[in-house]
Amino acid sequence: MLHDSRHVEPPGEEIDRLKLDRLLDRLGDLPNVITGAAAALLQGAPLPIDAPELAIRWRDSAHLTRWLETAHAQRWNARWSEFDELPATVEVRHGGRSYQVVPLVELDVTDPRTATLLRRYREGHLRRT
């Protein structure tokens, strides 16, 4: 278990709780990649997640803005950079669906919060084995 005050549900339950599939379906053809703790979760690291994080290219910002106007979602987080291109991905299958996610190795390098949570998860996992 992570050193976090929130219990982490199994991946399927977390995906349902986050309404990740619904969000991705609503995005339609807007190119995106799942990143942060949600990407780690889909790759088998059960990290606590408050909300899914998506990478979206700058050139798709007009499409995103139109979508945001109807969905009332948050557009920017201070720790992100502008994406001229989407980050490299790996495909993860879960529950009969395919997800494009940022690889764990990239999260370790580019996302300090998720890297810290991954380190805690790995340390706890190693102590249990």
N, CA, C and O of each residue as an XYZ file, in Angstrom:
516
protein
N       0.855     -1.192      0.000
C       0.000      0.000      0.000
C       0.885      1.234      0.000
O       1.918      1.265      0.669
N       0.487      2.236     -0.740
C       1.212      3.493     -0.798
C       1.085      4.226      0.517
O       0.147      4.003      1.283
N       2.026      5.092      0.767
C       1.959      5.940      1.951
C       1.098      7.138      1.616
O       1.591      8.261      1.510
N      -0.161      6.900      1.455
C      -1.114      7.927      1.071
C      -2.350      7.709      1.915
O      -2.667      6.574      2.270
N      -3.046      8.774      2.238
C      -4.186      8.649      3.135
C      -5.409      8.046      2.463
O      -6.362      7.676      3.148
N      -5.405      7.939      1.141
C      -6.561      7.431      0.433
C      -6.339      5.992      0.004
O      -5.283      5.655     -0.533
N      -7.320      5.151      0.237
C      -7.266      3.764     -0.224
C      -7.377      3.753     -1.742
O      -8.204      4.459     -2.318
N      -6.543      2.950     -2.381
C      -6.568      2.869     -3.836
C      -7.364      1.635     -4.238
O      -7.064      0.518     -3.818
N      -8.389      1.861     -5.062
C      -9.241      0.785     -5.537
C      -8.541     -0.005     -6.635
O      -7.571      0.483     -7.213
N      -9.008     -1.211     -6.935
C      -8.479     -1.950     -8.087
C      -8.649     -1.121     -9.357
O      -9.546     -0.281     -9.430
N      -7.791     -1.350    -10.368
C      -7.824     -0.515    -11.578
C      -9.203     -0.354    -12.197
O      -9.588      0.763    -12.544
N      -9.944     -1.421    -12.343
C     -11.269     -1.314    -12.960
C     -12.196     -0.397    -12.188
O     -12.941      0.384    -12.780
N     -12.152     -0.491    -10.859
C     -13.000      0.367    -10.032
C     -12.555      1.819    -10.101
O     -13.391      2.722    -10.132
N     -11.236      2.056    -10.125
C     -10.719      3.420    -10.244
C     -11.119      4.031    -11.591
O     -11.532      5.189    -11.652
N     -10.997      3.251    -12.665
C     -11.380      3.739    -13.990
C     -12.858      4.101    -13.998
O     -13.244      5.132    -14.549
N     -13.685      3.258    -13.390
C     -15.118      3.556    -13.301
C     -15.370      4.812    -12.469
O     -16.157      5.674    -12.861
N     -14.697      4.913    -11.317
C     -14.894      6.066    -10.428
C     -14.509      7.361    -11.125
O     -15.186      8.378    -10.971
N     -13.432      7.329    -11.886
C     -12.965      8.519    -12.601
C     -13.800      8.840    -13.831
O     -13.688      9.921    -14.408
N     -14.645      7.878    -14.228
C     -15.431      8.015    -15.458
C     -14.510      8.249    -16.654
O     -14.822      9.030    -17.553
N     -13.358      7.548    -16.647
C     -12.354      7.716    -17.690
C     -12.899      7.341    -19.055
O     -12.700      8.076    -20.022
N     -13.582      6.212    -19.153
C     -14.125      5.801    -20.448
C     -15.127      6.824    -20.967
O     -15.135      7.135    -22.158
N     -15.954      7.338    -20.101
C     -16.944      8.354    -20.509
C     -16.231      9.608    -21.016
O     -16.620     10.173    -22.038
N     -15.191     10.040    -20.304
C     -14.431     11.214    -20.727
C     -13.820     10.996    -22.108
O     -13.935     11.852    -22.985
N     -13.168      9.845    -22.298
C     -12.531      9.572    -23.585
C     -13.561      9.477    -24.704
O     -13.317      9.946    -25.816
N     -14.704      8.876    -24.415
C     -15.763      8.798    -25.420
C     -16.269     10.193    -25.786
O     -16.534     10.473    -26.955
N     -16.401     11.061    -24.793
C     -16.893     12.420    -25.046
C     -15.893     13.250    -25.822
O     -16.278     14.170    -26.544
N     -14.594     12.935    -25.683
C     -13.581     13.680    -26.432
C     -13.641     13.376    -27.923
O     -13.140     14.145    -28.744
N     -14.253     12.258    -28.261
C     -14.407     11.910    -29.664
C     -13.076     11.790    -30.377
O     -12.212     11.014    -29.966
N     -12.906     12.566    -31.458
C     -11.701     12.446    -32.275
C     -10.584     13.404    -31.855
O      -9.612     13.562    -32.594
N     -10.697     14.045    -30.693
C      -9.634     14.919    -30.201
C      -8.427     14.065    -29.801
O      -8.525     13.274    -28.863
N      -7.285     14.211    -30.498
C      -6.108     13.397    -30.155
C      -5.643     13.692    -28.735
O      -5.497     14.852    -28.351
N      -5.411     12.644    -27.961
C      -4.974     12.802    -26.574
C      -4.227     11.563    -26.124
O      -4.312     10.501    -26.742
N      -3.492     11.725    -25.032
C      -2.752     10.622    -24.412
C      -2.974     10.719    -22.908
O      -2.900     11.806    -22.335
N      -3.240      9.605    -22.282
C      -3.402      9.563    -20.829
C      -2.019      9.637    -20.195
O      -1.097      8.934    -20.611
N      -1.880     10.496    -19.186
C      -0.600     10.670    -18.511
C      -0.822     10.690    -16.994
O      -1.943     10.486    -16.528
N       0.217     10.928    -16.245
C       0.120     11.032    -14.793
C      -0.252      9.718    -14.132
O       0.034      8.637    -14.647
N      -0.897      9.834    -12.978
C      -1.235      8.662    -12.186
C      -2.197      7.721    -12.909
O      -2.148      6.510    -12.693
N      -3.067      8.257    -13.761
C      -3.985      7.390    -14.515
C      -3.215      6.504    -15.486
O      -3.557      5.335    -15.660
N      -2.169      7.052    -16.125
C      -1.333      6.243    -17.010
C      -0.630      5.148    -16.212
O      -0.534      4.009    -16.668
N      -0.144      5.491    -15.030
C       0.517      4.497    -14.178
C      -0.469      3.408    -13.753
O      -0.138      2.223    -13.783
N      -1.669      3.807    -13.359
C      -2.700      2.855    -12.956
C      -2.984      1.849    -14.067
O      -3.053      0.645    -13.821
N      -3.147      2.349    -15.283
C      -3.455      1.472    -16.409
C      -2.304      0.529    -16.743
O      -2.497     -0.480    -17.421
N      -1.107      0.863    -16.264
C       0.052      0.000    -16.482
C       0.360     -0.861    -15.266
O       1.413     -1.496    -15.206
N      -0.554     -0.888    -14.293
C      -0.432     -1.805    -13.176
C       0.049     -1.226    -11.872
O       0.192     -1.967    -10.900
N       0.309      0.070    -11.804
C       0.743      0.705    -10.558
C      -0.454      1.423     -9.943
O      -0.848      2.483    -10.428
N      -1.035      0.870     -8.892
C      -2.261      1.440     -8.315
C      -1.983      2.702     -7.499
O      -1.883      2.647     -6.273
N      -1.860      3.828     -8.181
C      -1.591      5.100     -7.526
C      -2.896      5.832     -7.246
O      -3.878      5.650     -7.966
N      -2.912      6.662     -6.197
C      -4.121      7.451     -5.931
C      -4.319      8.500     -7.021
O      -3.365      9.151     -7.446
N      -5.555      8.656     -7.466
C      -5.871      9.572     -8.555
C      -7.066     10.422     -8.164
O      -8.108      9.903     -7.762
N      -6.905     11.726     -8.284
C      -8.031     12.624     -8.056
C      -8.812     12.858     -9.335
O     -10.039     12.955     -9.319
N      -8.084     12.947    -10.451
C      -8.701     13.190    -11.756
C      -7.741     12.702    -12.831
O      -6.526     12.767    -12.647
N      -8.267     12.215    -13.945
C      -7.377     11.793    -15.025
C      -6.680     12.994    -15.652
O      -7.241     14.087    -15.720
N      -5.444     12.776    -16.112
C      -4.696     13.815    -16.809
C      -4.499     13.378    -18.248
O      -4.168     12.224    -18.519
N      -4.707     14.312    -19.169
C      -4.555     14.031    -20.589
C      -3.583     15.025    -21.200
O      -3.602     16.210    -20.867
N      -2.733     14.538    -22.098
C      -1.872     15.408    -22.894
C      -2.581     15.662    -24.212
O      -3.071     14.736    -24.858
N      -2.628     16.927    -24.600
C      -3.275     17.324    -25.847
C      -2.358     18.326    -26.549
O      -1.828     19.239    -25.916
N      -2.176     18.151    -27.849
C      -1.277     19.018    -28.615
C      -1.803     20.450    -28.681
O      -3.011     20.691    -28.692
N      -0.859     21.393    -28.725
C      -1.216     22.795    -28.843
C      -2.035     23.051    -30.107
O      -2.990     23.827    -30.083
N      -1.663     22.401    -31.207
C      -2.379     22.660    -32.464
C      -3.832     22.183    -32.417
O      -4.631     22.536    -33.285
N      -4.171     21.389    -31.412
C      -5.553     20.948    -31.234
C      -6.300     21.808    -30.217
O      -7.394     21.450    -29.782
N      -5.709     22.936    -29.840
C      -6.298     23.753    -28.780
C      -7.675     24.314    -29.148
O      -8.540     24.429    -28.280
N      -7.889     24.661    -30.404
C      -9.213     25.175    -30.790
C     -10.276     24.095    -30.599
O     -11.371     24.368    -30.108
N      -9.941     22.876    -30.990
C     -10.858     21.744    -30.808
C     -11.109     21.530    -29.318
O     -12.244     21.316    -28.894
N     -10.028     21.591    -28.525
C     -10.159     21.424    -27.078
C     -11.008     22.537    -26.481
O     -11.864     22.278    -25.636
N     -10.781     23.761    -26.906
C     -11.557     24.885    -26.379
C     -13.045     24.699    -26.641
O     -13.868     24.947    -25.760
N     -13.391     24.268    -27.838
C     -14.816     24.000    -28.148
C     -15.371     22.929    -27.209
O     -16.481     23.046    -26.691
N     -14.571     21.887    -27.006
C     -15.023     20.814    -26.124
C     -15.179     21.328    -24.696
O     -16.160     21.008    -24.024
N     -14.212     22.125    -24.230
C     -14.262     22.653    -22.866
C     -15.474     23.549    -22.640
O     -16.056     23.553    -21.555
N     -15.845     24.290    -23.644
C     -17.003     25.177    -23.510
C     -18.272     24.393    -23.184
O     -19.158     24.906    -22.500
N     -18.363     23.175    -23.661
C     -19.546     22.364    -23.361
C     -19.347     21.459    -22.151
O     -20.324     21.053    -21.521
N     -18.099     21.137    -21.815
C     -17.841     20.178    -20.735
C     -17.436     20.819    -19.416
O     -17.437     20.147    -18.384
N     -17.090     22.107    -19.422
C     -16.663     22.814    -18.205
C     -15.506     22.096    -17.509
O     -15.557     21.860    -16.302
N     -14.474     21.751    -18.260
C     -13.314     21.042    -17.725
C     -12.151     21.997    -17.534
O     -12.166     23.115    -18.049
N     -11.127     21.550    -16.782
C      -9.926     22.342    -16.542
C      -8.954     22.173    -17.701
O      -8.681     21.049    -18.123
N      -8.426     23.287    -18.223
C      -7.561     23.233    -19.402
C      -6.090     23.138    -19.068
O      -5.350     22.534    -19.845
N      -5.627     23.676    -17.997
C      -4.180     23.811    -17.796
C      -3.811     23.499    -16.358
O      -4.572     23.765    -15.428
N      -2.646     22.939    -16.202
C      -2.075     22.679    -14.892
C      -0.673     23.263    -14.934
O       0.039     23.061    -15.918
N      -0.263     23.962    -13.923
C       1.001     24.706    -13.935
C       2.230     23.831    -14.169
O       3.234     24.331    -14.675
N       2.188     22.547    -13.819
C       3.391     21.731    -13.984
C       3.530     21.168    -15.403
O       4.552     20.562    -15.726
N       2.520     21.360    -16.246
C       2.573     20.859    -17.612
C       3.303     21.822    -18.518
O       3.464     22.999    -18.195
N       3.734     21.328    -19.627
C       4.275     22.157    -20.699
C       3.273     22.159    -21.838
O       2.339     21.358    -21.859
N       3.473     23.063    -22.782
C       2.630     23.020    -23.975
C       3.105     21.863    -24.839
O       4.308     21.677    -25.022
N       2.185     21.097    -25.362
C       2.535     19.957    -26.191
C       2.380     20.331    -27.656
O       1.261     20.480    -28.147
N       3.513     20.485    -28.362
C       3.446     20.672    -29.807
C       3.128     19.347    -30.482
O       2.454     19.305    -31.511
N       3.608     18.294    -29.903
C       3.298     16.933    -30.340
C       2.899     16.147    -29.102
O       3.332     16.467    -27.995
N       2.090     15.136    -29.280
C       1.732     14.286    -28.146
C       2.949     13.492    -27.709
O       3.792     13.155    -28.540
N       3.059     13.188    -26.425
C       4.186     12.384    -25.961
C       4.132     10.968    -26.536
O       3.088     10.506    -26.997
N       5.273     10.302    -26.497
C       5.329      8.895    -26.910
C       4.397      8.088    -26.013
O       4.212      8.413    -24.840
N       3.813      7.035    -26.575
C       2.840      6.250    -25.812
C       3.119      4.761    -25.905
O       3.885      4.290    -26.746
N       2.472      4.050    -25.014
C       2.327      2.604    -25.122
C       0.836      2.330    -25.085
O       0.071      3.092    -24.494
N       0.425      1.248    -25.713
C      -0.987      0.867    -25.699
C      -1.207     -0.116    -24.563
O      -0.478     -1.099    -24.426
N      -2.208      0.156    -23.758
C      -2.580     -0.710    -22.646
C      -4.024     -1.133    -22.870
O      -4.881     -0.304    -23.174
N      -4.287     -2.407    -22.721
C      -5.656     -2.914    -22.835
C      -6.157     -3.227    -21.435
O      -5.477     -3.875    -20.639
N      -7.355     -2.754    -21.159
C      -7.978     -3.018    -19.857
C      -9.482     -3.092    -20.066
O     -10.088     -2.190    -20.644
N     -10.065     -4.164    -19.593
C     -11.511     -4.299    -19.671
C     -12.053     -4.234    -21.079
O     -13.148     -3.713    -21.292
N     -11.315     -4.752    -22.051
C     -11.788     -4.763    -23.423
C     -11.602     -3.451    -24.172
O     -12.074     -3.307    -25.300
N     -10.925     -2.503    -23.558
C     -10.696     -1.211    -24.206
C      -9.200     -0.970    -24.331
O      -8.414     -1.456    -23.518
N      -8.817     -0.227    -25.338
C      -7.431      0.145    -25.570
C      -7.217      1.589    -25.136
O      -8.024      2.465    -25.448
N      -6.114      1.833    -24.409
C      -5.772      3.176    -23.941
C      -4.365      3.522    -24.410
O      -3.471      2.678    -24.356
N      -4.160      4.748    -24.867
C      -2.835      5.254    -25.178
C      -2.347      6.016    -23.950
O      -2.949      7.014    -23.554
N      -1.254      5.543    -23.349
C      -0.763      6.132    -22.102
C       0.720      6.468    -22.212
O       1.454      5.866    -22.995
N       1.140      7.442    -21.412
C       2.560      7.759    -21.304
C       3.224      6.615    -20.547
O       2.741      6.233    -19.481
N       4.330      6.052    -21.069
C       4.996      4.930    -20.402
C       5.497      5.300    -19.006
O       5.836      6.453    -18.739
N       5.538      4.310    -18.131
C       6.004      4.538    -16.760
C       7.386      5.180    -16.728
O       7.628      6.081    -15.924
N       8.282      4.734    -17.579
C       9.636      5.291    -17.582
C       9.612      6.786    -17.883
O      10.417      7.536    -17.331
N       8.706      7.230    -18.745
C       8.578      8.656    -19.044
C       7.952      9.411    -17.876
O       8.351     10.537    -17.579
N       6.976      8.799    -17.213
C       6.363      9.440    -16.051
C       7.399      9.665    -14.955
O       7.380     10.683    -14.264
N       8.304      8.696    -14.807
C       9.377      8.836    -13.818
C      10.228     10.072    -14.087
O      10.722     10.698    -13.149
N      10.403     10.427    -15.344
C      11.285     11.525    -15.728
C      10.547     12.856    -15.822
O      11.108     13.894    -15.471
N       9.304     12.845    -16.287
C       8.619     14.094    -16.619
C       7.556     14.548    -15.631
O       7.112     15.694    -15.702
N       7.137     13.694    -14.719
C       6.035     14.029    -13.816
C       6.478     13.780    -12.375
O       6.325     12.666    -11.874
N       7.023     14.793    -11.699
C       7.585     14.597    -10.359
C       6.604     13.997     -9.345
O       6.992     13.134     -8.558
N       5.352     14.433     -9.350
C       4.385     13.902     -8.374
C       4.145     12.415     -8.615
O       4.177     11.616     -7.679
N       3.906     12.049     -9.868
C       3.668     10.648    -10.185
C       4.930      9.827     -9.940
O       4.838      8.688     -9.481
N       6.102     10.378    -10.236
C       7.362      9.663     -9.986
C       7.517      9.352     -8.501
O       7.952      8.258     -8.139
N       7.166     10.305     -7.637
C       7.241     10.073     -6.190
C       6.290      8.959     -5.774
O       6.662      8.080     -4.996
N       5.066      8.994     -6.289
C       4.093      7.955     -5.956
C       4.533      6.594     -6.486
O       4.356      5.578     -5.813
N       5.106      6.568     -7.688
C       5.604      5.304     -8.245
C       6.734      4.736     -7.390
O       6.788      3.531     -7.143
N       7.630      5.606     -6.942
C       8.727      5.144     -6.082
C       8.177      4.534     -4.790
O       8.637      3.477     -4.358
N       7.207      5.188     -4.183
C       6.597      4.657     -2.956
C       5.913      3.318     -3.224
O       6.023      2.382     -2.431
N       5.210      3.240     -4.347
C       4.542      1.992     -4.711
C       5.570      0.873     -4.880
O       5.393     -0.223     -4.348
N       6.635      1.151     -5.615
C       7.660      0.127     -5.857
C       8.326     -0.311     -4.563
O       8.559     -1.502     -4.355
N       8.634      0.649     -3.690
C       9.259      0.307     -2.404
C       8.330     -0.570     -1.586
O       8.775     -1.558     -1.002
N       7.047     -0.231     -1.530
C       6.086     -1.042     -0.787
C       5.898     -2.412     -1.398
O       5.774     -3.407     -0.685
N       5.878     -2.464     -2.725
C       5.722     -3.734     -3.442
C       6.917     -4.640     -3.189
O       6.745     -5.841     -2.984
N       8.122     -4.087     -3.201
C       9.331     -4.889     -2.956
C       9.365     -5.416     -1.531
O       9.825     -6.534     -1.301
N       8.885     -4.631     -0.569
C       8.865     -5.094      0.835
C       7.902     -6.255      1.032
O       8.107     -7.095      1.908
N       6.843     -6.303      0.212
C       5.853     -7.385      0.358
C       6.295     -8.672     -0.336
O       5.773     -9.743     -0.027
N       7.244     -8.590     -1.263
C       7.656     -9.800     -1.987
C       8.883    -10.416     -1.412
O       9.353    -11.438     -1.911
